[in-house]
Amino acid sequence: MALIVAVDIGGTFTDFLGYDPASGRLLSAKSSSTPDDLSRGIRNCLEKLDQPPAEIAEFVHGSTVAINTVVEKKGAKTALVVTRGTRDVYKIGRGNRPEAYNIWFRRPEPLVPRHLTFEIHERLSATGDVRIALDEQQAAAVAELIAESDVQSVALCFLHSWSNPAHEKQMSALLTKALPDAYLSVSHHILREYGEYERTSTTVLNAYIGPEVSRYIEGLEKMLRSEGFGGTLLIMQSNGGVMAPSTAKDLPVAMLESGPVGGFIAAARTGMRSGRPNVIAFDMGGTTAKANLVRDGEPTMAHGYHIGGYASGQPMMLPVVDTVEVGAGGGSIARVDHVGALRVGPESAGAEPGPACYAKGGAEPTVTDANLILGRLDPSQFLGGEIALDLGAARDAIRCRVAEPLGITEIAAALAIIEIAAMNMSLAVRQISVERGYDPRDFAMVAFGGAGPLHAVQVARSLHIPAIIIPNFPGQFSASGMLIANLRHDFVRTYYRPLDRVDFGQLRAIVGEMMGLGAVRLREEHVPESRIQFHYFLDVRYAGQDFSLSLPVAPDRFGEGYRATIQREFNDLHQRKFGYQDAEQPLEVVSARMSAIALREYRDLPKAAASEAASPARHRDVYFESADRPVQCAIYQREALAPGTHLQGPCIIQEYASTTLLFSGDEVEVAATGELIVQVGGPLHVGGPPR
């Protein structure tokens, strides 16, 4: 048996999906996440399914362990080693003020305090020339001083080492000798790109989370081996690819967003399978909601992002699937603030104690509690009946903390909670579409996550998105994306030149060096040469601009005539993204990028089993737009809907780990491959019943 398993650990639930491509056998499970020991959630899923790890050929894993270590400030005690005179670069950061009118604005707090930042007497120029040779005697003394500081991890980032890593190599040897047991993170191993603050921050993040992530991966490997697992373990990356555990231990910063991106990979594939290459991927789980824009079958990528938000987060400059995230999930807590306004999130009840209706000690009202008292969730069928929801506890929480303070009924309060949550999520979708020059009406929405299908129609209608695709296994959809993700490694070299002065021979040599590094890394992960592909890009901008666009290029065509190709294709890309171009403005090349990709053998998403029946299982009262009158709503079981089935809203379609809600005017058809294709009706009557 060649069972492929993917496990996604989120803030609230651990999702498990196993698939045997040869037989079509499918295993699906969900368990509460276990923050004290994340691997226990994996073990719980295996026990639920009575699945021996010895039968698993490939185990792909995405986890929140890396990002939680940063957000919760639970990383290693870390030292930072820099060039003399640059000790405060990491503290000062950028000179911009993202929130100009916020008097409470605070810059990100460095993960390394100043007293653990050490300077070394050395200096390189931006071209890599040695201005001041590294003083080995002083460097060795600093290494011994760091060894006496009781640190667990060291980040090394010299000025302009992206251009010439010679001094970093010398210093790393001295640090390894003085601190043989410490985790060492060296900038030129991670990021060969200019931008001292961002490069330093990325190196520090890698060092800060390295010991914790390494312990976690080693614990996971030990647990699986003890259960008889002898297959291949792969770790999901933020760039949408997977990597070997050994690579993840060296480069843990690459897995900061390893969980959510699996869903975006699967959303792109689902859109293509449905004949819609342009989709908006919308993921709503228990803690947050996330969105990504997919064009031409590929998720939008970003070259770095800020952990904790742009205004006050820690910058990380590796490629990542572009994600906008808001604190709106099933566990998001509703509260009335000090001025009497109702707010929802970003605080979450999480897995422990969870929403009030979980009856695990939680007393705060959440989005899940609101959906329950509106009749949108079945208290006896949540997670297929594995969790019995307490309707009374949900009513008490909403009545005491929302309805009574606002002087409204429990139902009105629940509708208000859902409406505010939907508005918050709509803002996330606007950020990746409208605010980036794309019209949501030109896209379908792929809605997934345990709570995504329950709220998708409200979000889609607010933005006039015409169609929604509810994929197979939406509650474990991020895990299904991990099943098909390729091995991938990204490399970058800053090569800053005006386009008319680019030496294409030099550029070809830089690309060749990156190809060699990519091939070595994939060979270390036991990938045969026949499965390796390389993709190349140049970061290009108009002269005088601060931000660049990444342009696909073909190095085998590099030559004098290629300048005109770059000029034309950049202007076309700038026109598409920003609505204008300037053909007379000279261009600059900033960096060369290369992605080394190894295609996985299994390349398709699992399909749902076909059925023959389409009758409603039952009816129940459900509140949609009016707090005055519920609707006797038809309730269907998804596994009982055969391909080609058509249904009219209002109705509810339930399945093991998710619920799809359709309003009046919506229509749904079951695709041949099992997806629910929803044609969205007119706008909802927001703020009260229709007149």
C-alpha positions in Angstrom: 0.0 0.0 0.0 1.3 3.5 -1.0 -0.7 5.6 1.4 0.1 9.3 1.2 -0.8 11.3 4.4 -1.0 15.0 5.0 -1.5 16.6 8.4 -2.2 20.3 9.0 -2.0 21.5 12.6 -4.0 24.7 13.0 -4.7 26.8 16.1 -7.9 25.0 16.8 -8.0 21.7 14.9 -5.5 19.1 13.6 -6.6 18.0 10.1 -5.6 14.5 8.8 -6.1 13.3 5.2 -4.8 10.1 3.8 -5.1 8.8 0.2 -4.0 5.8 -1.8 -3.9 6.9 -5.5 -3.9 3.3 -6.7 -7.0 2.1 -4.9 -8.8 5.4 -4.3 -8.9 4.6 -0.6 -9.4 7.8 1.5 -9.0 8.4 5.2 -10.2 11.6 6.8 -10.1 12.7 10.4 -10.0 15.8 12.6 -8.9 16.3 16.2 -8.6 19.2 18.5 -5.1 20.7 18.4 -3.0 20.0 21.5 -0.8 23.1 22.1 1.1 21.5 25.0 2.3 18.6 22.6 1.3 19.2 19.0 2.3 15.6 17.9 -0.5 14.3 20.3 -3.1 15.7 17.9 -1.5 13.7 15.1 -1.5 10.5 17.2 -5.2 11.1 18.1 -6.1 11.2 14.4 -4.2 8.0 13.7 -6.0 6.3 16.6 -9.4 7.5 15.4 -8.8 5.9 12.1 -7.0 2.8 13.5 -4.3 3.6 10.9 -0.8 2.0 11.6 2.0 4.4 10.5 3.8 1.4 9.1 1.3 1.5 6.2 2.2 5.1 5.3 4.6 5.6 2.4 4.7 9.4 2.6 3.9 11.8 5.4 3.5 15.5 4.6 3.2 17.9 7.5 2.4 21.6 8.0 2.4 23.1 11.4 2.0 26.4 13.3 4.9 25.6 15.6 7.2 28.1 13.9 4.9 31.1 13.7 3.5 30.4 17.2 7.1 30.5 18.6 7.5 34.0 17.2 4.0 35.3 18.1 4.2 34.0 21.6 7.8 35.1 22.1 8.9 31.7 23.2 12.0 31.3 21.0 15.6 30.7 22.0 17.8 33.1 23.8 19.6 34.5 20.8 22.8 36.5 20.1 23.4 38.6 17.0 26.8 39.1 15.4 27.2 42.1 13.0 29.7 44.4 11.4 31.2 47.0 13.6 29.1 50.2 13.3 25.9 48.4 12.5 24.9 47.3 15.9 21.6 49.2 15.9 20.4 48.5 12.4 18.1 45.7 13.6 16.7 48.0 16.4 16.2 51.1 14.2 14.6 49.2 11.2 13.0 51.3 8.5 12.4 55.1 8.9 8.8 54.9 7.7 5.8 55.1 10.0 3.1 52.8 8.8 0.4 54.2 11.1 1.2 57.9 10.9 -1.8 59.0 13.0 -1.7 56.3 15.7 -0.3 57.9 18.8 0.1 54.4 20.4 2.1 53.1 17.5 5.1 51.0 18.5 7.9 49.6 16.3 8.5 45.9 16.3 10.4 44.8 19.4 13.6 43.1 18.4 13.9 39.4 19.2 17.5 40.0 20.3 18.3 42.7 22.9 21.1 45.2 22.3 23.3 43.7 25.1 23.4 40.4 23.1 24.3 42.1 19.8 28.1 41.9 19.2 30.2 43.8 16.7 33.1 42.4 14.7 35.9 44.5 13.2 35.4 43.8 9.4 33.9 45.6 6.4 33.0 44.7 2.8 31.8 47.1 0.1 28.5 46.5 -1.8 30.5 45.1 -4.7 32.0 42.5 -2.3 35.5 44.0 -2.1 37.3 43.8 1.2 37.6 47.2 2.8 38.7 46.0 6.2 39.8 42.4 6.7 38.2 40.4 9.4 40.2 40.7 12.7 40.3 37.0 13.6 41.8 37.7 17.1 39.0 40.1 18.0 36.4 37.8 16.4 37.6 34.8 18.4 37.4 36.9 21.6 33.8 37.9 20.7 32.9 34.2 20.1 34.2 33.3 23.6 32.2 36.2 25.1 29.1 34.9 23.4 29.8 31.4 24.7 29.8 32.9 28.2 26.4 34.6 27.6 24.4 31.4 28.0 22.7 31.7 24.6 21.0 28.8 22.8 21.3 30.3 19.3 23.4 32.8 17.3 22.5 34.8 14.2 25.4 36.0 12.0 24.7 38.9 9.6 27.6 41.0 8.2 27.2 44.1 6.1 27.1 43.2 2.3 27.7 39.5 2.9 25.0 38.9 0.3 27.7 40.0 -2.2 30.7 38.2 -0.7 30.2 35.6 2.1 33.9 35.1 2.9 33.9 36.9 6.2 30.8 35.2 7.4 32.4 31.8 6.6 35.4 32.8 8.7 33.2 33.9 11.6 30.9 31.0 11.5 33.9 28.6 11.9 34.9 30.5 15.0 31.4 30.4 16.4 31.0 26.7 15.8 34.3 26.1 17.6 33.3 28.3 20.6 29.7 27.2 20.8 29.5 23.6 19.4 26.0 23.0 20.9 24.4 26.3 19.9 22.1 26.7 16.9 23.9 28.9 14.2 22.0 30.9 11.6 24.2 32.5 8.9 22.7 35.1 6.6 24.3 34.1 3.3 22.9 30.5 3.8 19.4 32.0 4.1 19.2 35.1 1.9 21.6 36.6 -0.7 19.7 39.8 -1.2 20.4 43.4 -0.2 18.4 45.2 2.4 20.3 45.0 5.7 17.4 45.4 8.1 15.2 42.7 6.4 18.1 40.4 5.9 19.1 40.7 9.5 15.5 40.2 10.7 15.2 37.1 8.6 18.4 35.6 9.9 17.4 36.4 13.5 14.0 34.8 13.0 15.7 31.7 11.7 18.0 31.6 14.8 15.2 32.4 17.2 12.9 29.6 16.2 15.6 27.1 15.1 16.0 25.2 18.4 12.3 24.9 19.0 11.4 23.8 15.4 14.3 21.3 15.4 13.1 19.8 18.7 9.6 19.5 17.3 10.7 17.9 14.0 13.0 15.5 15.9 10.1 14.6 18.2 7.8 14.0 15.3 10.3 11.8 13.6 10.9 9.8 16.8 7.1 9.4 17.4 6.5 8.2 13.8 9.5 5.8 13.9 8.3 4.4 17.3 5.0 3.6 15.6 6.6 1.7 12.8 6.7 4.5 10.1 9.5 3.9 7.6 8.4 6.1 4.7 9.3 9.7 3.7 8.6 12.6 5.9 8.2 16.0 4.2 7.6 19.5 5.7 5.4 22.1 4.1 7.0 25.5 3.4 5.6 29.0 3.1 6.4 29.1 -0.6 3.9 26.4 -1.4 6.5 23.6 -1.7 7.7 20.9 0.6 11.2 20.1 1.9 13.0 17.3 3.8 13.2 17.5 7.6 16.9 18.1 7.5 16.3 21.2 5.3 13.6 22.4 7.7 15.9 22.2 10.7 18.5 24.3 8.8 15.9 26.7 7.4 12.9 26.8 9.8 12.1 30.4 8.8 10.8 28.9 5.5 7.9 27.1 7.3 6.4 30.1 9.2 3.2 29.9 7.2 3.4 26.2 6.3 -0.1 25.4 7.3 -2.4 27.8 5.3 -0.5 27.7 2.0 -1.5 24.0 1.4 -5.1 25.2 1.0 -4.1 27.8 -1.6 -2.2 25.3 -3.6 -5.3 23.0 -3.6 -7.6 26.0 -4.4 -5.6 26.7 -7.6 -5.8 23.1 -8.7 -9.5 23.0 -7.9 -10.1 26.1 -9.9 -8.3 24.6 -12.9 -10.2 21.4 -12.6 -13.5 23.4 -12.6 -12.4 25.4 -15.7 -11.7 28.6 -13.6 -8.0 29.4 -13.6 -8.7 32.7 -11.8 -10.1 32.2 -8.3 -10.1 33.8 -4.9 -9.0 31.3 -2.2 -10.9 31.9 1.0 -10.0 29.9 4.1 -11.9 30.2 7.4 -10.8 28.0 10.3 -11.2 28.2 14.0 -8.9 31.0 14.7 -8.4 33.1 11.6 -9.6 33.7 8.0 -7.2 34.0 5.1 -7.3 34.9 1.5 -5.1 34.5 -1.6 -5.7 35.5 -5.2 -5.0 32.8 -7.8 -4.3 33.9 -11.4 -3.8 31.5 -14.4 -3.8 28.6 -12.0 -1.0 29.8 -9.8 -1.3 31.4 -6.3 0.0 34.9 -6.0 3.5 35.0 -4.4 5.1 37.7 -2.3 8.8 38.1 -1.7 8.6 38.3 2.1 6.0 39.6 4.6 5.8 40.7 8.2 5.1 38.3 11.0 2.5 40.0 13.1 1.4 42.5 10.4 3.1 45.2 8.4 2.9 48.0 11.0 4.6 46.3 13.9 5.6 42.8 12.7 9.0 41.2 12.1 10.0 41.3 8.4 10.8 37.9 6.7 12.2 38.2 3.2 11.9 34.6 1.8 9.2 33.9 -0.9 5.8 33.1 0.5 2.4 32.5 -0.9 0.8 35.9 -0.6 -1.7 35.7 2.3 -3.9 38.3 3.9 -5.1 37.2 7.3 -7.7 38.5 9.7 -8.6 37.4 13.2 -12.0 36.1 12.2 -12.6 32.4 12.7 -15.1 30.1 14.3 -13.5 30.6 17.7 -13.3 34.4 17.4 -14.7 36.0 20.5 -17.5 38.6 20.4 -17.6 41.4 23.0 -19.1 44.7 23.7 -16.4 47.3 24.1 -16.2 50.2 26.5 -18.1 52.5 24.2 -20.9 50.0 23.6 -19.8 48.8 20.2 -19.9 45.1 19.2 -16.6 43.7 18.1 -15.7 40.2 16.9 -12.1 39.0 17.1 -9.2 39.0 16.8 -9.0 37.2 20.1 -9.9 33.5 19.8 -11.1 30.8 22.2 -8.7 28.5 20.4 -8.7 24.7 20.9 -8.7 25.1 24.7 -11.2 26.0 26.1 -12.8 26.6 22.7 -16.3 28.2 22.1 -18.8 28.1 24.9 -20.8 25.4 23.1 -17.9 23.0 23.2 -18.6 22.7 27.0 -14.9 22.6 27.8 -14.9 25.5 30.2 -15.2 28.4 27.7 -17.6 31.2 28.7 -17.0 33.7 25.9 -19.4 34.0 23.0 -17.9 33.1 19.6 -18.9 32.9 15.9 -19.5 29.2 16.3 -21.9 29.9 19.2 -23.7 32.4 17.1 -24.1 29.9 14.2 -25.3 27.3 16.6 -28.2 29.3 18.1 -29.2 30.5 14.5 -29.7 26.8 13.6 -26.9 26.9 11.0 -25.0 24.1 12.8 -26.4 20.8 13.9 -25.5 20.3 17.6 -25.6 16.5 17.2 -23.6 16.3 14.0 -20.6 18.5 14.6 -17.6 16.7 13.3 -19.9 13.8 12.4 -21.2 13.7 16.0 -17.7 13.4 17.6 -18.3 16.7 19.5 -21.8 17.3 20.9 -22.5 21.1 21.0 -24.2 22.6 24.0 -26.9 24.9 22.7 -27.7 26.2 26.2 -24.2 27.2 26.9 -24.0 29.1 23.6 -27.3 30.9 24.4 -26.1 31.9 27.9 -22.8 33.2 26.6 -24.4 35.4 23.9 -27.2 36.5 26.2 -25.0 37.6 29.1 -22.1 39.2 27.1 -23.7 40.5 24.0 -27.6 40.6 23.9 -28.2 42.1 27.4 -25.5 44.8 27.2 -26.9 45.8 23.8 -30.5 45.5 24.8 -31.4 43.1 21.9 -32.5 39.5 21.6 -30.2 36.5 21.5 -31.0 35.9 17.8 -30.4 39.5 16.8 -27.1 39.4 18.7 -26.1 36.2 16.9 -27.0 37.7 13.5 -25.0 40.8 14.4 -21.9 38.7 15.3 -22.1 36.8 12.0 -22.5 40.0 10.0 -19.5 41.7 11.6 -17.4 38.6 11.1 -18.4 38.5 7.4 -17.5 42.2 7.0 -14.1 41.6 8.6 -13.5 38.7 6.2 -14.7 40.7 3.2 -12.0 43.3 4.0 -9.4 40.5 3.7 -10.7 39.5 0.3 -10.8 43.2 -0.8 -7.1 43.5 0.1 -6.0 40.7 -2.2 -8.4 41.8 -5.0 -9.8 45.3 -5.2 -6.8 47.0 -3.5 -4.4 45.2 -5.9 -6.3 46.2 -9.1 -8.4 43.1 -9.6 -12.2 43.1 -9.9 -13.7 40.3 -7.6 -16.5 39.9 -10.2 -14.0 38.4 -12.5 -13.2 35.6 -10.1 -14.9 32.6 -8.5 -14.3 31.9 -4.8 -12.9 28.6 -3.5 -14.2 28.4 0.1 -12.7 26.0 2.5 -11.7 25.5 6.1 -14.1 24.2 8.7 -16.1 27.4 8.7 -15.4 28.7 5.2 -18.4 27.2 3.4 -20.7 28.4 6.2 -19.9 32.1 5.6 -18.8 32.1 1.9 -22.1 33.3 0.5 -22.2 36.4 2.7 -18.6 37.3 1.9 -19.2 36.6 -1.9 -22.3 38.7 -2.0 -20.7 41.7 -0.3 -18.1 41.8 -3.1 -20.4 40.6 -6.0 -18.4 37.4 -6.6 -20.7 35.4 -8.9 -19.7 31.8 -8.1 -18.4 29.8 -5.2 -16.6 26.4 -5.4 -16.9 24.3 -2.2 -14.2 21.7 -2.8 -14.1 18.1 -1.6 -13.2 17.7 2.0 -13.2 21.5 2.8 -12.5 21.0 6.4 -9.2 19.3 5.6 -8.5 21.2 2.4 -5.1 22.5 3.4 -4.0 19.0 4.1 -5.3 17.9 0.6 -3.1 20.7 -0.9 -0.1 19.2 0.9 -0.7 15.9 -0.9 0.1 17.5 -4.2 2.7 20.1 -3.3 6.0 19.8 -5.1 9.4 19.9 -3.5 10.6 23.5 -3.9 13.6 25.7 -3.0 14.0 29.3 -3.8 17.3 31.2 -4.3 18.1 34.9 -4.9 21.1 37.0 -5.8 21.1 40.8 -5.8 22.4 42.0 -9.2 21.8 45.8 -9.2 22.3 47.4 -12.6 20.6 49.7 -15.0 19.1 47.5 -17.7 21.2 49.1 -20.4 24.4 48.1 -18.4 23.4 44.5 -17.6 26.2 42.0 -18.4 24.2 39.0 -19.5 27.3 36.8 -19.2 27.6 37.7 -15.5 23.8 37.2 -15.1 24.1 33.7 -16.7 26.9 32.8 -14.3 24.8 33.9 -11.3 21.9 31.8 -12.5 24.2 28.8 -13.1 25.5 29.1 -9.5 21.9 29.1 -8.1 21.0 26.1 -10.3 23.9 24.2 -8.8 22.8 25.0 -5.3 19.2 24.0 -6.1 20.3 20.7 -7.7 22.5 19.8 -4.7 19.7 20.5 -2.3 17.2 18.4 -4.2 19.7 15.5 -4.6 20.2 15.6 -0.9 16.5 15.0 -0.6 16.9 12.0 -2.9 15.2 13.5 -6.0 16.3 12.0 -9.4 17.6 14.5 -12.0 14.7 13.7 -14.3 12.2 15.3 -12.0 14.0 18.6 -11.4 12.8 21.8 -13.0 14.2 25.3 -12.8 12.2 28.5 -13.1 13.9 31.9 -13.5 12.9 35.5 -12.7 14.4 39.0 -12.6 13.3 41.7 -10.2 12.9 44.8 -12.4 11.7 48.3 -11.7 11.6 51.8 -13.2 14.6 53.8 -12.3 13.9 55.7 -9.1 11.3 53.3 -7.8 11.8 51.5 -4.5 9.8 48.4 -5.2 10.2 45.9 -8.1 8.2 43.4 -10.0 9.3 39.8 -10.6 9.5 39.0 -14.3 9.8 35.4 -15.7 12.9 35.1 -17.9 14.6 32.5 -20.0 18.4 32.5 -19.4 19.1 30.5 -22.5 18.0 33.6 -24.5 20.1 36.1 -22.5 21.9 38.4 -24.9 21.9 42.0 -26.1 18.6 41.6 -27.8 16.9 40.4 -24.6 16.9 43.9 -23.2 14.0 44.8 -25.5 12.1 41.7 -24.4 12.5 42.6 -20.7 11.5 46.2 -21.4 8.3 45.1 -23.2 7.3 42.4 -20.8 7.9 44.6 -17.7 5.8 47.4 -19.2 3.0 45.0 -19.9 3.2 43.6 -16.4 3.2 47.1 -14.8 0.2 48.0 -16.9 -1.7 44.9 -15.7 -0.9 45.4 -12.0 -1.1 49.2 -11.7 -3.1 50.4 -14.8 -0.3 52.4 -16.4 3.2 52.1 -17.9 6.0 54.5 -19.0 7.8 53.1 -22.1 10.3 56.0 -22.0 11.4 55.5 -18.4 14.7 53.6 -18.0 14.6 50.3 -16.1 16.8 48.8 -13.4 17.5 45.1 -12.7 17.6 44.5 -8.9 17.9 40.8 -8.3 17.9 37.4 -10.0 15.7 34.6 -8.6 15.5 30.9 -9.3 13.1 28.2 -8.1 14.3 24.6 -8.1 11.2 22.4 -8.2 10.9 18.6 -8.1 7.5 17.3 -9.3 5.8 14.8 -6.9 4.6 11.6 -8.5 1.1 12.1 -7.1 -0.4 15.1 -9.0 -4.2 15.1 -8.4 -6.6 16.0 -5.7 -8.7 13.2 -4.2 -12.3 13.0 -5.5 -15.5 12.4 -3.5 -17.3 9.1 -3.8 -20.3 9.2 -6.1 -23.8 8.7 -4.7 -27.3 8.1 -6.0 -29.6 9.9 -3.7 -30.4 13.6 -3.3 -33.3 13.8 -0.9 -33.1 16.1 2.2 -32.2 14.2 5.3 -34.5 16.4 7.4 -35.7 20.0 8.0 -35.0 22.4 10.8 -35.6 26.1 11.7 -32.7 28.3 10.6 -32.4 32.1 10.9 -31.0 33.7 7.8 -31.6 37.5 7.5 -34.4 38.2 9.9 -34.3 37.8 13.7 -38.2 37.6 13.7 -38.8 34.6 11.6 -36.8 31.4 11.0 -37.0 29.4 7.8 -38.0 25.7 7.7 -34.8 24.8 5.9 -34.0 21.6 4.0 -30.8 19.8 5.4 -28.9 17.6 3.0 -25.9 15.3 3.7 -23.2 16.0 1.2 -22.2 12.3 0.7 -25.8 11.7 -0.5 -25.6 14.2 -3.3 -24.8 12.5 -6.7 -22.9 14.4 -9.4 -25.3 16.5 -11.5 -27.6 17.2 -8.5 -29.2 20.7 -8.5 -30.4 22.4 -5.4 -32.0 25.7 -4.6 -31.4 27.9 -1.5 -32.3 28.3 1.2 -30.7 25.0 2.3 -27.9 23.5 4.3 -25.5 20.9 3.1 -23.7 19.1 6.0 -20.6 16.9 5.9 -18.1 15.5 8.4 -16.0 18.5 9.0 -17.9 21.4 7.4 -21.3 22.9 6.7 -22.4 24.8 3.5 -25.1 27.5 3.9 -27.1 28.7 0.9 -29.4 31.7 1.1 -32.6 32.3 -1.0 -31.6 32.9 -4.6 -28.5 30.7 -4.5 -28.2 27.6 -6.7 -25.8 24.7 -6.4 -24.8 21.9 -8.7 -22.6 18.9 -7.8 -19.8 18.6 -10.2 -18.7 15.3 -11.8 -15.6 15.3 -9.5 -17.7 16.1 -6.4 -17.2 19.9 -5.9 -20.2 22.0 -5.1 -20.6 24.8 -7.6 -22.7 27.6 -6.2 -24.2 30.3 -8.3 -24.6 33.3 -5.9 -27.9 35.1 -5.8 -28.5 38.8 -5.3 -27.1 40.9 -2.4 -28.3 40.2 1.1 -30.4 42.6 3.0 -27.7 43.7 5.4 -28.8 45.3 8.7 -32.3 43.7 8.9 -35.1 41.9 7.1 -36.0 42.9 3.5 -38.6 45.6 3.2 
